[in-house]
Amino acid sequence: MSLLHFDQALPHGITLSCRAAGPLDAPLKALFLHGFPEAAFVWDGVMAALAPQVRCVAPNLRGYGASSAPAELSAYRAKHLVSDLSALIDATTGSPDAPIDLLVAHDWGGGVAWNLAALSPGRVRQLVIINSPHPGALLRELRDNPAQQAASQYMNELVQPDAAAKLSDHDFAGLWAILGRFGPADWLTPAVREQYREVWRQGLDGALNYYRASPLRPPTGPADPALQQLMLPASVVDVAVPTTVLWGDADHALLPGLLDGLADWVPGVQIHRLPGASHWIVHEQPAWVVARLREVLARL
């Protein structure tokens, strides 16, 4: 199955560079959202496996690759990222306000997907989240769990003004370290490494602005008032969309405690945990991920 590359112009002035597989008239339509420090190409194998029964589209999120990368930090707040996704769903389904059949999201893509599912549940028929914390759980763990606070300290490094320059030094040594922090990343072949470089060479500040614009960061001191005073309304944490969570239990950045109490916000959530798999479970165990996605698609 060949992959198509195209630019999708959205009505509010943002353009997302996208990759797609499967025919336009496929009976089911799915969107795939990447995280940091990745890009749309990471879904190529998954999309190829699901086509031709599914029309699959994976955008480079705003700030990544050839997609629009506004300079203003405010452009990376959740409401704007959700607007991008809602408009892309319109374009993919071909009908304003119609639901996408399947939304699959990892890491920061999951952050956007959780928000969309809470705010506009009618836009998604099935949601699959892969190693991406629910915002309510992340806030709780950042406040109360010293282990998660320690595991998340990298966020405070990524928001620094010189973060992009530091990560770019010595052939992106800092970014390779992020991808290899859980052990040998055998999936990082020379060809895949060049795909990452191609994206990173187009700039890193847009991607880092997701962290800078978010209030969900580990405390900077014993009594961080910003974190203690932060309140998330029910409108952004209660999710009525049928949801499946896939989780690599060896994720040392996002600890399994983030799954505790998830059903309080996401009634009926189905959680599939894979021991030994890390944050990069899509790369490490693609067949397992595809099999779980096929199970979800069978329910449509």
N, C-alpha and C positions, 0 to 999 in steps of 0.2 A: 504494500500500500504506500503510494507516494505521498509526501507531505507538501502542502501548499503554504506559501508565505505570502502574507498580504498585510496592508495597513488599513486599520479600521478607524475612520474618522467618526468621532462622537459629536452629538449636537452641541455640547457645551465647550467645544474648542480643543479637546484633548484627542490625540491620535495614538492608538495602541498598535504596535507591531505585533502580528499574530502568526501562529503556526496552526495548521489544521489538517485533519485527516478524515476521510469518509465523505460520501456524497452529500450535497446540499439537501437532497430529499430523503435522507435516511430517516427511519421511523422515530429515532430517539436523538436528542441533542444534549451534548454535555460540554461544560466548561471546566478548565483545569487551571488553577492558580498556583504559581510558584512562590517561594519565599526568598529569604536572604541567605547567602549572596548568590542566588541562582538566577534562572531566567526560563523562558518558555520552553527552550529546547529540552529541558530535563524530562518533559512528558512525552517525548517523541515515541519511545517504545511502548508506553502504555496506550497512547492514542492509536498507534498502528495495530495493537492487539485487539482493540475494541471495534475498529472499523472493519467492514462497511456498514454494520447494523446501526452504528452510532456516528453522528456527525460530531466530531471532537474539535474544539477550538481552545488553544492555549495562548493567552496574551502575555506579552511582556508588560508587567504592571507599570503604571506611570513612574518615571524616574529610572527605569531600567532599559538598557539597550537602546534601540532606535525609537522607543516610545517617547511621547512628550515628557519633558522633565522640567516643570516649572521651578524657578529659582526660589520663590517664596516658601518659607517653611510652612506657612498656614495652608498651602496647597496640598499638604500631605495629611491633613486631619481626616478622621474617619468619614465624615460626611461626604468629602470629595471623592475618596476612594470608593465608597459605596455608589456614588453617582456614576463613576466609570463603569462599575460592574453592572449596574442596572441598565445603562445604555447599551452595553455589550450584549446583555441578554436580549434586549429588543432587537438588536441587529442579527443575532444568531437565530432567534426563533422566527424573525420576520414579522413579528406582530407586537405592537406596543403593549406592555403590561402582561404579556403572556409568560407563563412559567418556563424556565429551563428544566429539562427532565432530570439532569444530574449536575450537581456542582461539587467538584473535588478540589480540595485545597490543602496546602501544606505550609507550615511555618507562618510567615507574615500573610501569605495568601489566605490562610485560615482565619487570621484576625479580621480581614475584610469580609470573608464569608460568614463568620459568626455574626457580624454586625448586620449584614444584609438579611440573613435569615431571621434575626430578631425584629428588625424594623419593617421588613417587607416579606412576610412569610409566603405570600401568594406568588412570589417570583421563583420559588424553588420547590420542585416535587420531591427530590431526595438530596440530602446533604451528606457528603463524606468528608470528614476532617482527619488529617494525617499529622500526628505530632504537632498540634497547634493548640495552645491552651484556651479554654473558654475564658472570657475576660473576667467573669466573677470569680472563678477559681484562681486565676493568676493574681488578682488583687488580694484575695485572702492569703495565698501562699507567700506573696511578697511582704505582706504585713506581719504574718505570724510564724512562718517556717524559716528558721535560720539556714537550713540546708538549701532551700530554694533561693533565699537571698544571696547566699554565697555563689550558687550556680549561675545566678543571673547578673553577677557583677560586670560581665563583659558588656552589658548594655550601657553602663555608665562610661565605658571606654569608647563605645561606638558613637556617642553623642558629642564627643569633643570636636572642636573646630578643625583640628588637624588630623582627624581620623582617616579621611580619604587619602591624604598624603602618606601617612604611616602604612596603611594597608597596601598601597601601590608600590612601596619600596621593594627593591630586590625581586623583581618579577612577581609582585603580589604575594610575597612570602606570608604576610599576615592572613590573607584569605585562604591560602593553601592550608595554613595551620588550623583555620576554622573547619575546613572540610575534613581534615585528618585528625581532629582532636579525639575521636572515639576509637582510634586504632588504624591499622593499615587500610587505606581506601583503595582496594584493588580495582574498583570500578573507574578510578581516575586514570584512564588510558591516555596516551599522548593526544589522540584525536579529541577526546572529551575535554582535556585540559585546554586545548586551543579554542574550543567553543566557549569555555569560561572566559579566557583571555579576551576574546572578541567582544564579549559583553562588557567586561570590566574596563577595557580601554575606552569605552564611550562615556565613562564617568561613574563615580561612586557616590557622590553627594546626594543624588536623588534617592538612592536606596537607603542611605544612612538617615535621610530625613524622616523615614517611617519611625525610627527610634526617637529622633529628636522631637517629633510632633506628638508622641504618645506620652500620657501621664503615667503609664504603667511601667515603672522602672524600680529597681531595688532601692531601698533607703540609702541615703548618703551619710547617715549618722544614726545614733541610738534612737532618736525621736524625730524622724523626718516628718514635719508637719504636712507637707504636700500629700504624702502617701496616706497618712492617718486621716486626713480630712476628705480624701477622695470618696465620692459616693457614685455608684453606677445605678441609674434608674432601671426599673423593671423593663422598660422599653428596649434596653440594649443588652439585657442578659437573659430574658425569658425567650426561649426558642420553641416554637410549635411545629417546625418543619421536621418530618421524619429524618432522624440523624443516625449515622453510623460513624464511630470513631475507630480509626486504626492507629495503634500505638506501639512503637518500638520501645521495649522496656529498658534498653540499655542507653537511652537518651540521658546524658549526664548534664545537659543544659536545662531540660524540661523534665522534672522528676515525676515519678508516678503519682505522687500526692495530688497532682493537678487533676487527676481523674476522680478523686474523692468527692462525693456529693454532686456529681455532674447531673444526675437525674433530677435533682431539685430544680435546676434551670431548664433542663432538656428532657421532659417526660418521655419515657419509652426509648431513650437512647440505647443503642447497641454498641458495646465496646469489645473490640477484638485486640488482644495484646499479644505481641510476639516476643518471647524471651530472646535475648541475644541481639536483637535488631536495634540499631541506633537511630538517631535523628534522621539519618539519611536512608531510611528504610526503603524508599522508592527505588534507590539505586542498588541497595544490598539484596532486596527480596522482591524484585519486580513481578515474578510469577505469583507470589502470595498476594501482592497488592491487586493485580489484575483479577485473580480469582475472587477476592472479596468484592471488587467492583462488579463483576458479573453477577454475583449473588444479589447485590442491590438492584442492578438493572432488571433482574428477573422479577422483582416485585412491582415494576412499573406496568 
